[in-house]
Amino acid sequence: MTEALNREYQVCEEIGRGRFGTVFRCTSRISGESFAVKSIDKRLISGDSLDSQCILTEPKILQLLTPHHNIVQIFAVYEDQFHLHIVLELCDSQDLYHRIIDKGVFSESESKPIVKQLVQAISHMHKAGVVHRDLKPDNILFSSEDTVKISDFGSADIVGGGEVVAMRGVVGTPYYVAPEVLAGMEYNEKVDVWSCGVILYVMLAGFPPFYGESVTDIFDAVLRGNLRFPTRAFHSVSPLAKDLLRRMLSKDVSRRFSADQVLRHQWMQ
Ligand SMILES: Nc1ncnc2c1ncn2[C@@H]1O[C@H](COP(=O)(O)OP(=O)(O)OP(=O)(O)O)[C@@H](O)[C@H]1O
């Protein structure tokens, strides 16, 4: 562990592991307050790879976006020859992925406050020219029972000075990734609205809108983008919720809602 980190924080138990690092709970030696610290061993990542760009992108983007009530706050970065330590707001309430597994299905009134906070954070990101590109329930953390915090900006990118322009490159997770990304086309910030639409659908239905037995089948289903609302899962879902889902999951990017349009939709009121 980097000496400077140890001087300021007492590093405690491991709370998670990702592709690039291990996350520990830590406490400030001054205030006694708890935080999370994501520690990356730079020796495990080859110098000029895409992965090494990812680890440096995350603190840079978090610094750009902080503070926002629904984005994990960054407090400090410590770097030495071998390690990068990112001190973050501690989000120790169950993440959305595990909530979905435990609950199965959310009612509209249960999903609304979660999705609203999510879209408020997405709108803030997009205004700053940041596209997350990997929104999925595993990256939606909670700092308390009902406060959403978007995390894991390792796949995010900054595009233009607050102006989001066209991007390329396949980034994301099969069920949640937008069709234009898979098609290898240029894409923009609306890929995050698509992913958020998939998240809302999964919460209301208990299963994803575009499904397949293998990764290739999932990709094919996403590319077809044939949105259905099976009666067994949607019989009690309101027409307004379905209307919003259609607008968030529009294959035609120009017709797909922006984050601000989603926030203004009647279902959100
Ligand atoms: N601020 C935080 N507070 C509490 N737990 C966190 C925090 N950030 C991350 N974690 C936990 O640590 C785990 C690893 O997080 P990390 O961001 O390194 O990777 P990841 O989300 O699994 O994504 P990837 O491997 O795609 O980068 C997460 O699954 C989460 O459970």
The ligand as an ORCA input file, in Angstrom:
! r2SCAN-3c Opt
* xyz 0 1
  N     -17.612      3.157     -3.928
  C     -17.842      1.891     -3.631
  N     -18.416      1.560     -2.449
  C     -18.651      0.264     -2.139
  N     -18.354     -0.783     -2.940
  C     -17.794     -0.512     -4.134
  C     -17.506      0.821     -4.538
  N     -16.969      0.777     -5.781
  C     -16.924     -0.514     -6.123
  N     -17.405     -1.302     -5.133
  C     -17.516     -2.764     -5.136
  O     -16.343     -3.321     -5.667
  C     -16.643     -4.133     -6.817
  C     -15.569     -3.899     -7.866
  O     -15.718     -2.603     -8.379
  P     -14.957     -2.095     -9.666
  O     -15.474     -0.756    -10.022
  O     -13.486     -2.256     -9.469
  O     -15.260     -3.135    -10.743
  P     -16.613     -3.623    -11.398
  O     -17.738     -2.695    -11.052
  O     -16.793     -5.045    -11.045
  O     -16.371     -3.417    -12.909
  P     -15.277     -3.784    -13.910
  O     -14.659     -5.057    -13.496
  O     -16.095     -3.887    -15.135
  O     -14.346     -2.619    -13.918
  C     -18.034     -3.719     -7.268
  O     -18.729     -4.786     -7.795
  C     -18.677     -3.219     -5.987
  O     -19.295     -4.319     -5.332
*
